[in-house]
């Protein structure tokens, strides 16, 4: 009983941690892409 409950708690914690890491990494990646974007030049 306690082993199953512990396993569920560990699984939920891992999923939450993974989700937070995924969001953080995605925000960092998007900010790097935004910073590296070249400005659009208007030709006359």
CHARMM internal coordinates of N, CA and C (Angstrom, degrees):
IC EDIT
DIST 1 N 1 CA 1.4546
DIST 1 CA 1 C 1.5331
ANGL 1 N 1 CA 1 C 110.73
DIST 1 C 2 N 1.3412
ANGL 1 CA 1 C 2 N 116.67
DIHE 1 N 1 CA 1 C 2 N -51.13
DIST 2 N 2 CA 1.4540
ANGL 1 C 2 N 2 CA 120.45
DIHE 1 CA 1 C 2 N 2 CA -177.21
DIST 2 CA 2 C 1.5276
ANGL 2 N 2 CA 2 C 111.19
DIHE 1 C 2 N 2 CA 2 C -69.67
DIST 2 C 3 N 1.3179
ANGL 2 CA 2 C 3 N 115.63
DIHE 2 N 2 CA 2 C 3 N -31.30
DIST 3 N 3 CA 1.4663
ANGL 2 C 3 N 3 CA 119.13
DIHE 2 CA 2 C 3 N 3 CA 179.03
DIST 3 CA 3 C 1.5295
ANGL 3 N 3 CA 3 C 109.68
DIHE 2 C 3 N 3 CA 3 C -67.03
DIST 3 C 4 N 1.3109
ANGL 3 CA 3 C 4 N 116.86
DIHE 3 N 3 CA 3 C 4 N -42.67
DIST 4 N 4 CA 1.4649
ANGL 3 C 4 N 4 CA 120.88
DIHE 3 CA 3 C 4 N 4 CA 179.16
DIST 4 CA 4 C 1.5249
ANGL 4 N 4 CA 4 C 110.50
DIHE 3 C 4 N 4 CA 4 C -65.01
DIST 4 C 5 N 1.3121
ANGL 4 CA 4 C 5 N 117.44
DIHE 4 N 4 CA 4 C 5 N -43.17
DIST 5 N 5 CA 1.4645
ANGL 4 C 5 N 5 CA 121.24
DIHE 4 CA 4 C 5 N 5 CA 179.03
DIST 5 CA 5 C 1.5260
ANGL 5 N 5 CA 5 C 110.61
DIHE 4 C 5 N 5 CA 5 C -64.00
DIST 5 C 6 N 1.3173
ANGL 5 CA 5 C 6 N 116.61
DIHE 5 N 5 CA 5 C 6 N -42.90
DIST 6 N 6 CA 1.4642
ANGL 5 C 6 N 6 CA 120.44
DIHE 5 CA 5 C 6 N 6 CA 176.92
DIST 6 CA 6 C 1.5119
ANGL 6 N 6 CA 6 C 111.97
DIHE 5 C 6 N 6 CA 6 C -62.11
DIST 6 C 7 N 1.3190
ANGL 6 CA 6 C 7 N 116.85
DIHE 6 N 6 CA 6 C 7 N -40.00
DIST 7 N 7 CA 1.4600
ANGL 6 C 7 N 7 CA 121.30
DIHE 6 CA 6 C 7 N 7 CA 179.12
DIST 7 CA 7 C 1.5250
ANGL 7 N 7 CA 7 C 111.03
DIHE 6 C 7 N 7 CA 7 C -64.11
DIST 7 C 8 N 1.3157
ANGL 7 CA 7 C 8 N 116.60
DIHE 7 N 7 CA 7 C 8 N -41.12
DIST 8 N 8 CA 1.4609
ANGL 7 C 8 N 8 CA 120.94
DIHE 7 CA 7 C 8 N 8 CA 179.11
DIST 8 CA 8 C 1.5233
ANGL 8 N 8 CA 8 C 110.17
DIHE 7 C 8 N 8 CA 8 C -65.20
DIST 8 C 9 N 1.3227
ANGL 8 CA 8 C 9 N 117.29
DIHE 8 N 8 CA 8 C 9 N -42.69
DIST 9 N 9 CA 1.4613
ANGL 8 C 9 N 9 CA 121.18
DIHE 8 CA 8 C 9 N 9 CA 179.22
DIST 9 CA 9 C 1.5302
ANGL 9 N 9 CA 9 C 110.36
DIHE 8 C 9 N 9 CA 9 C -63.14
DIST 9 C 10 N 1.3146
ANGL 9 CA 9 C 10 N 117.43
DIHE 9 N 9 CA 9 C 10 N -43.96
DIST 10 N 10 CA 1.4616
ANGL 9 C 10 N 10 CA 121.21
DIHE 9 CA 9 C 10 N 10 CA 178.78
DIST 10 CA 10 C 1.5276
ANGL 10 N 10 CA 10 C 110.66
DIHE 9 C 10 N 10 CA 10 C -63.89
DIST 10 C 11 N 1.3087
ANGL 10 CA 10 C 11 N 117.48
DIHE 10 N 10 CA 10 C 11 N -41.36
DIST 11 N 11 CA 1.4618
ANGL 10 C 11 N 11 CA 121.46
DIHE 10 CA 10 C 11 N 11 CA 178.98
DIST 11 CA 11 C 1.5224
ANGL 11 N 11 CA 11 C 110.90
DIHE 10 C 11 N 11 CA 11 C -63.08
DIST 11 C 12 N 1.3155
ANGL 11 CA 11 C 12 N 117.50
DIHE 11 N 11 CA 11 C 12 N -45.23
DIST 12 N 12 CA 1.4651
ANGL 11 C 12 N 12 CA 120.99
DIHE 11 CA 11 C 12 N 12 CA 179.63
DIST 12 CA 12 C 1.5275
ANGL 12 N 12 CA 12 C 110.14
DIHE 11 C 12 N 12 CA 12 C -63.91
DIST 12 C 13 N 1.3216
ANGL 12 CA 12 C 13 N 116.96
DIHE 12 N 12 CA 12 C 13 N -43.36
DIST 13 N 13 CA 1.4680
ANGL 12 C 13 N 13 CA 120.38
DIHE 12 CA 12 C 13 N 13 CA 178.78
DIST 13 CA 13 C 1.5259
ANGL 13 N 13 CA 13 C 110.63
DIHE 12 C 13 N 13 CA 13 C -61.46
DIST 13 C 14 N 1.3157
ANGL 13 CA 13 C 14 N 117.60
DIHE 13 N 13 CA 13 C 14 N -41.43
DIST 14 N 14 CA 1.4676
ANGL 13 C 14 N 14 CA 121.16
DIHE 13 CA 13 C 14 N 14 CA 179.57
DIST 14 CA 14 C 1.5263
ANGL 14 N 14 CA 14 C 111.03
DIHE 13 C 14 N 14 CA 14 C -64.77
DIST 14 C 15 N 1.3195
ANGL 14 CA 14 C 15 N 117.27
DIHE 14 N 14 CA 14 C 15 N -39.82
DIST 15 N 15 CA 1.4672
ANGL 14 C 15 N 15 CA 120.73
DIHE 14 CA 14 C 15 N 15 CA 179.25
DIST 15 CA 15 C 1.5278
ANGL 15 N 15 CA 15 C 111.23
DIHE 14 C 15 N 15 CA 15 C -66.74
DIST 15 C 16 N 1.3196
ANGL 15 CA 15 C 16 N 116.81
DIHE 15 N 15 CA 15 C 16 N -42.21
DIST 16 N 16 CA 1.4620
ANGL 15 C 16 N 16 CA 120.32
DIHE 15 CA 15 C 16 N 16 CA 178.84
DIST 16 CA 16 C 1.5233
ANGL 16 N 16 CA 16 C 110.13
DIHE 15 C 16 N 16 CA 16 C -65.17
DIST 16 C 17 N 1.3269
ANGL 16 CA 16 C 17 N 117.04
DIHE 16 N 16 CA 16 C 17 N -45.90
DIST 17 N 17 CA 1.4616
ANGL 16 C 17 N 17 CA 121.50
DIHE 16 CA 16 C 17 N 17 CA 179.22
DIST 17 CA 17 C 1.5281
ANGL 17 N 17 CA 17 C 110.80
DIHE 16 C 17 N 17 CA 17 C -60.74
DIST 17 C 18 N 1.3160
ANGL 17 CA 17 C 18 N 116.79
DIHE 17 N 17 CA 17 C 18 N -44.63
DIST 18 N 18 CA 1.4609
ANGL 17 C 18 N 18 CA 121.30
DIHE 17 CA 17 C 18 N 18 CA 179.11
DIST 18 CA 18 C 1.5209
ANGL 18 N 18 CA 18 C 112.07
DIHE 17 C 18 N 18 CA 18 C -62.28
DIST 18 C 19 N 1.3187
ANGL 18 CA 18 C 19 N 116.28
DIHE 18 N 18 CA 18 C 19 N -40.01
DIST 19 N 19 CA 1.4578
ANGL 18 C 19 N 19 CA 120.65
DIHE 18 CA 18 C 19 N 19 CA 179.01
DIST 19 CA 19 C 1.5218
ANGL 19 N 19 CA 19 C 111.30
DIHE 18 C 19 N 19 CA 19 C -64.29
DIST 19 C 20 N 1.3255
ANGL 19 CA 19 C 20 N 116.22
DIHE 19 N 19 CA 19 C 20 N -43.44
DIST 20 N 20 CA 1.4659
ANGL 19 C 20 N 20 CA 119.99
DIHE 19 CA 19 C 20 N 20 CA 179.06
DIST 20 CA 20 C 1.5210
ANGL 20 N 20 CA 20 C 111.12
DIHE 19 C 20 N 20 CA 20 C -65.07
DIST 20 C 21 N 1.3336
ANGL 20 CA 20 C 21 N 116.81
DIHE 20 N 20 CA 20 C 21 N -41.93
DIST 21 N 21 CA 1.4651
ANGL 20 C 21 N 21 CA 120.59
DIHE 20 CA 20 C 21 N 21 CA 178.47
DIST 21 CA 21 C 1.5294
ANGL 21 N 21 CA 21 C 110.75
DIHE 20 C 21 N 21 CA 21 C -63.32
DIST 21 C 22 N 1.3417
ANGL 21 CA 21 C 22 N 116.48
DIHE 21 N 21 CA 21 C 22 N -40.40
DIST 22 N 22 CA 1.4580
ANGL 21 C 22 N 22 CA 121.41
DIHE 21 CA 21 C 22 N 22 CA -179.68
DIST 22 CA 22 C 1.5254
ANGL 22 N 22 CA 22 C 110.10
DIHE 21 C 22 N 22 CA 22 C -62.17
DIST 22 C 23 N 1.3258
ANGL 22 CA 22 C 23 N 116.87
DIHE 22 N 22 CA 22 C 23 N -46.26
DIST 23 N 23 CA 1.4676
ANGL 22 C 23 N 23 CA 120.33
DIHE 22 CA 22 C 23 N 23 CA -179.66
DIST 23 CA 23 C 1.5260
ANGL 23 N 23 CA 23 C 111.26
DIHE 22 C 23 N 23 CA 23 C -63.47
DIST 23 C 24 N 1.3228
ANGL 23 CA 23 C 24 N 116.72
DIHE 23 N 23 CA 23 C 24 N -43.04
DIST 24 N 24 CA 1.4605
ANGL 23 C 24 N 24 CA 120.76
DIHE 23 CA 23 C 24 N 24 CA -179.63
DIST 24 CA 24 C 1.5239
ANGL 24 N 24 CA 24 C 110.59
DIHE 23 C 24 N 24 CA 24 C -63.53
DIST 24 C 25 N 1.3126
ANGL 24 CA 24 C 25 N 116.80
DIHE 24 N 24 CA 24 C 25 N -45.94
DIST 25 N 25 CA 1.4628
ANGL 24 C 25 N 25 CA 120.58
DIHE 24 CA 24 C 25 N 25 CA -179.63
DIST 25 CA 25 C 1.5272
ANGL 25 N 25 CA 25 C 111.01
DIHE 24 C 25 N 25 CA 25 C -64.03
DIST 25 C 26 N 1.3144
ANGL 25 CA 25 C 26 N 117.38
DIHE 25 N 25 CA 25 C 26 N -37.34
DIST 26 N 26 CA 1.4525
ANGL 25 C 26 N 26 CA 121.25
DIHE 25 CA 25 C 26 N 26 CA 179.35
DIST 26 CA 26 C 1.5242
ANGL 26 N 26 CA 26 C 110.88
DIHE 25 C 26 N 26 CA 26 C -66.66
DIST 26 C 27 N 1.3395
ANGL 26 CA 26 C 27 N 116.92
DIHE 26 N 26 CA 26 C 27 N -42.11
DIST 27 N 27 CA 1.4640
ANGL 26 C 27 N 27 CA 120.14
DIHE 26 CA 26 C 27 N 27 CA 178.48
DIST 27 CA 27 C 1.5222
ANGL 27 N 27 CA 27 C 110.92
DIHE 26 C 27 N 27 CA 27 C -63.40
DIST 27 C 28 N 1.3343
ANGL 27 CA 27 C 28 N 117.36
DIHE 27 N 27 CA 27 C 28 N -41.44
DIST 28 N 28 CA 1.4662
ANGL 27 C 28 N 28 CA 121.17
DIHE 27 CA 27 C 28 N 28 CA 178.51
DIST 28 CA 28 C 1.5213
ANGL 28 N 28 CA 28 C 110.16
DIHE 27 C 28 N 28 CA 28 C -63.28
DIST 28 C 29 N 1.3206
ANGL 28 CA 28 C 29 N 116.55
DIHE 28 N 28 CA 28 C 29 N -44.60
DIST 29 N 29 CA 1.4577
ANGL 28 C 29 N 29 CA 120.51
DIHE 28 CA 28 C 29 N 29 CA -179.55
DIST 29 CA 29 C 1.5290
ANGL 29 N 29 CA 29 C 110.89
DIHE 28 C 29 N 29 CA 29 C -62.62
DIST 29 C 30 N 1.3230
ANGL 29 CA 29 C 30 N 117.30
DIHE 29 N 29 CA 29 C 30 N -44.27
DIST 30 N 30 CA 1.4586
ANGL 29 C 30 N 30 CA 120.38
DIHE 29 CA 29 C 30 N 30 CA -179.88
DIST 30 CA 30 C 1.5223
ANGL 30 N 30 CA 30 C 112.07
DIHE 29 C 30 N 30 CA 30 C -65.57
DIST 30 C 31 N 1.3193
ANGL 30 CA 30 C 31 N 117.34
DIHE 30 N 30 CA 30 C 31 N -36.98
DIST 31 N 31 CA 1.4634
ANGL 30 C 31 N 31 CA 119.46
DIHE 30 CA 30 C 31 N 31 CA 178.63
DIST 31 CA 31 C 1.5278
ANGL 31 N 31 CA 31 C 110.38
DIHE 30 C 31 N 31 CA 31 C -68.77
DIST 31 C 32 N 1.3136
ANGL 31 CA 31 C 32 N 118.15
DIHE 31 N 31 CA 31 C 32 N -36.50
DIST 32 N 32 CA 1.4711
ANGL 31 C 32 N 32 CA 120.47
DIHE 31 CA 31 C 32 N 32 CA 176.61
DIST 32 CA 32 C 1.5236
ANGL 32 N 32 CA 32 C 111.11
DIHE 31 C 32 N 32 CA 32 C -66.14
DIST 32 C 33 N 1.3267
ANGL 32 CA 32 C 33 N 116.32
DIHE 32 N 32 CA 32 C 33 N -41.50
DIST 33 N 33 CA 1.4633
ANGL 32 C 33 N 33 CA 119.70
DIHE 32 CA 32 C 33 N 33 CA 177.89
DIST 33 CA 33 C 1.5258
ANGL 33 N 33 CA 33 C 110.85
DIHE 32 C 33 N 33 CA 33 C -64.37
DIST 33 C 34 N 1.3245
ANGL 33 CA 33 C 34 N 116.41
DIHE 33 N 33 CA 33 C 34 N -41.25
DIST 34 N 34 CA 1.4662
ANGL 33 C 34 N 34 CA 120.56
DIHE 33 CA 33 C 34 N 34 CA 179.13
DIST 34 CA 34 C 1.5214
ANGL 34 N 34 CA 34 C 110.76
DIHE 33 C 34 N 34 CA 34 C -63.98
DIST 34 C 35 N 1.3191
ANGL 34 CA 34 C 35 N 117.28
DIHE 34 N 34 CA 34 C 35 N -41.10
DIST 35 N 35 CA 1.4645
ANGL 34 C 35 N 35 CA 121.02
DIHE 34 CA 34 C 35 N 35 CA -179.96
DIST 35 CA 35 C 1.5209
ANGL 35 N 35 CA 35 C 111.73
DIHE 34 C 35 N 35 CA 35 C -67.67
DIST 35 C 36 N 1.3183
ANGL 35 CA 35 C 36 N 117.50
DIHE 35 N 35 CA 35 C 36 N -30.62
DIST 36 N 36 CA 1.4643
ANGL 35 C 36 N 36 CA 121.33
DIHE 35 CA 35 C 36 N 36 CA -177.11
DIST 36 CA 36 C 1.5261
ANGL 36 N 36 CA 36 C 112.72
DIHE 35 C 36 N 36 CA 36 C -88.18
DIST 36 C 37 N 1.3116
ANGL 36 CA 36 C 37 N 116.46
DIHE 36 N 36 CA 36 C 37 N -5.49
DIST 37 N 37 CA 1.4671
ANGL 36 C 37 N 37 CA 119.60
DIHE 36 CA 36 C 37 N 37 CA -177.38
DIST 37 CA 37 C 1.5258
ANGL 37 N 37 CA 37 C 110.16
DIHE 36 C 37 N 37 CA 37 C -66.71
DIST 37 C 38 N 1.3102
ANGL 37 CA 37 C 38 N 115.74
DIHE 37 N 37 CA 37 C 38 N 134.54
DIST 38 N 38 CA 1.4566
ANGL 37 C 38 N 38 CA 120.72
DIHE 37 CA 37 C 38 N 38 CA 178.09
DIST 38 CA 38 C 1.5287
ANGL 38 N 38 CA 38 C 109.00
DIHE 37 C 38 N 38 CA 38 C -81.22
DIST 38 C 39 N 1.3311
ANGL 38 CA 38 C 39 N 116.34
DIHE 38 N 38 CA 38 C 39 N 140.63
DIST 39 N 39 CA 1.4709
ANGL 38 C 39 N 39 CA 118.17
DIHE 38 CA 38 C 39 N 39 CA 177.44
DIST 39 CA 39 C 1.5322
ANGL 39 N 39 CA 39 C 110.29
DIHE 38 C 39 N 39 CA 39 C -69.44
DIST 39 C 40 N 1.2865
ANGL 39 CA 39 C 40 N 115.68
DIHE 39 N 39 CA 39 C 40 N 148.92
DIST 40 N 40 CA 1.4697
ANGL 39 C 40 N 40 CA 121.40
DIHE 39 CA 39 C 40 N 40 CA 178.76
DIST 40 CA 40 C 1.5146
ANGL 40 N 40 CA 40 C 108.47
DIHE 39 C 40 N 40 CA 40 C -78.86
DIST 40 C 41 N 1.3188
ANGL 40 CA 40 C 41 N 116.07
DIHE 40 N 40 CA 40 C 41 N 128.14
DIST 41 N 41 CA 1.4613
ANGL 40 C 41 N 41 CA 120.51
DIHE 40 CA 40 C 41 N 41 CA 179.13
DIST 41 CA 41 C 1.5355
ANGL 41 N 41 CA 41 C 109.27
DIHE 40 C 41 N 41 CA 41 C -96.37
DIST 41 C 42 N 1.3090
ANGL 41 CA 41 C 42 N 115.11
DIHE 41 N 41 CA 41 C 42 N 131.56
DIST 42 N 42 CA 1.4631
ANGL 41 C 42 N 42 CA 120.58
DIHE 41 CA 41 C 42 N 42 CA 178.58
DIST 42 CA 42 C 1.5202
ANGL 42 N 42 CA 42 C 107.84
DIHE 41 C 42 N 42 CA 42 C -92.78
DIST 42 C 43 N 1.3343
ANGL 42 CA 42 C 43 N 114.62
DIHE 42 N 42 CA 42 C 43 N 125.57
DIST 43 N 43 CA 1.4700
ANGL 42 C 43 N 43 CA 119.36
DIHE 42 CA 42 C 43 N 43 CA 179.67
DIST 43 CA 43 C 1.5212
ANGL 43 N 43 CA 43 C 108.53
DIHE 42 C 43 N 43 CA 43 C -94.78
DIST 43 C 44 N 1.3234
ANGL 43 CA 43 C 44 N 115.05
DIHE 43 N 43 CA 43 C 44 N 134.83
DIST 44 N 44 CA 1.4783
ANGL 43 C 44 N 44 CA 119.20
DIHE 43 CA 43 C 44 N 44 CA 178.76
DIST 44 CA 44 C 1.5051
ANGL 44 N 44 CA 44 C 111.41
DIHE 43 C 44 N 44 CA 44 C -94.60
END
COOR INIT
IC SEED 1 N 1 CA 1 C
IC BUILD
